[in-house]
Amino acid sequence: MPEIDLNEETVNRLDNLRVDDESYDEITNELINIYEAEELTLSFAGDRLE
């Protein structure tokens, strides 16, 4: 699995989303599942103007 570096603000935001000491992998997978459920892909992130 690739490693990524996150800035402190992003880590704090992830920490606020975590429930019952979820791992960062678990919260990241959950966020990806939400995007997929909304029929969005990561390639659209920030590309849409409404």
C-alpha positions as CSV (number, residue, x, y, z in Angstrom):
1,M,0.0,0.0,0.0
2,P,1.4,3.4,-0.9
3,E,2.3,5.9,1.9
4,I,1.1,9.4,1.9
5,D,2.0,12.4,3.9
6,L,-0.8,14.5,5.4
7,N,-0.5,18.0,6.8
8,E,-1.6,18.6,10.4
9,E,-4.9,20.2,9.5
10,T,-5.9,17.1,7.5
11,V,-5.0,14.8,10.3
12,N,-7.0,16.8,12.7
13,R,-10.0,16.7,10.4
14,L,-9.6,12.9,10.1
15,D,-9.4,12.6,13.8
16,N,-12.7,14.5,14.2
17,L,-14.4,11.9,11.9
18,R,-13.0,8.8,13.6
19,V,-15.3,6.8,15.9
20,D,-14.2,4.4,18.6
21,D,-10.5,4.6,17.6
22,E,-11.0,3.7,14.0
23,S,-7.7,3.4,12.1
24,Y,-6.9,5.9,9.4
25,D,-7.3,3.1,6.9
26,E,-10.8,2.4,8.1
27,I,-11.9,6.1,8.0
28,T,-10.3,6.5,4.5
29,N,-12.1,3.5,3.2
30,E,-15.4,4.7,4.7
31,L,-14.9,8.1,3.0
32,I,-14.2,6.4,-0.4
33,N,-17.3,4.3,0.0
34,I,-19.4,7.4,0.6
35,Y,-18.0,8.9,-2.6
36,E,-18.8,5.7,-4.5
37,A,-22.3,5.6,-3.0
38,E,-22.8,9.1,-4.2
39,E,-21.7,7.9,-7.7
40,L,-18.7,10.2,-7.5
41,T,-15.1,9.3,-8.2
42,L,-12.0,10.9,-6.9
43,S,-11.2,12.2,-10.4
44,F,-14.1,14.6,-10.1
45,A,-13.0,16.0,-6.7
46,G,-12.8,19.8,-7.2
47,D,-13.6,19.6,-10.9
48,R,-17.3,20.4,-10.6
49,L,-18.8,23.8,-10.7
50,E,-22.4,24.2,-9.7
